[in-house]
Amino acid sequence: MSSNERRYVITLGCPDRTGIVARIASFLAEAGGWIVEAAYHTDQATNWFFTRQEVLASSLPFDMRELSARFATVARELGPRVDWRVTDTGERKRAVILVSKEGHCLYDLLGRVSSGELDVEITSVIGNHRDLAGITEAHGIPFHHVPFPVGDPEGKAASFAQLRQLVDGHQPHAVVLARFMQVLPHELCMAWAGRAVNIHHSFLPSFVGAKPYHQAHTRGVKLVGATCHYVTAELDAGPIIEQDVIRVSHSDSDRDMVRKGRDIEKIVLARGLRWHLEDRVLVHGNRTVVF
């Protein structure tokens, strides 16, 4: 069996009770489904159950649409408050990347996609400056420039409307804010909920807002970090997908911290995006379970 063999991924969350695992397993077994990966977790504080299952597509006598239709019956049996989804690893996911001037995260993602390390189709890169058009087009990806005028609320609203039209035209599975440096309005946060992935150059909730590395340097911290999270209407407060840190010392200047911070930003964003694309992130309220 190849690790790249096509699979159907089932994710589910619901109030916990006895028999959930047995019901899902018996449903798949009766259909001949070969489970190759399974993960479970119950949040004791909320009594919410989470699971993610991977089933070999070739082991089932029907396609994903039929699997979804049949699994809907199982989900109804588990109660009225069930969040579930079935996806197909044979469908290559699509992503749109939003950028500004800083290119380290974009360079890293483009390199990972080009080398085959990150399996996603980057359908477009959209920037509020033209600085990263060259590297984008060198990878054969369309670049769109959408300027955001300073001090012009009506002009900025028009820019966001143009941005939304460009992004939605690709129907992406992920909208990646790779240091986009623009705060999405409430309506876009709602439209892209669960798909808009941001990298914050700070170990949230510490040092929010502008220049977090300078804040960290002033505070004399020994670790700086980065946070990948889903975008919500509350700034930098969305469900966290991944975080990591890198050690700094008293001898590091604020410029050293920025340089080291960029290294960890790239890693954290790549991890978070991969887990999102692989349907490994289950959200409940403002918390996540990452399988």
Secondary structure, 3 states (H helix, E strand, C coil): CCCCCCEEEEEEEEECCCCHHHHHHHHHHHCCCCEEEEEEEEECCCCEEEEEEEEEHHHCCCCHHHHHHHHHHHHHHCCCCCEEEEEECCCCCEEEEEECCCCHHHHHHHHHHHCCCCCCEEEEEEECCCCCHHHHHHCCCCEEECCCCCCCHHHHHHHHHHHHHHHHCCCCCEEEECCCCCCCCHHHHHHCCCCEEEEECCCCCCCCCCCHHHHHHHHCCCEEEEEEEECCCCCCCCCEEEEEEEECCCCCCHHHHHHHHHHHHHHHHHHHHHHHHCCCEEEECCEEEEC
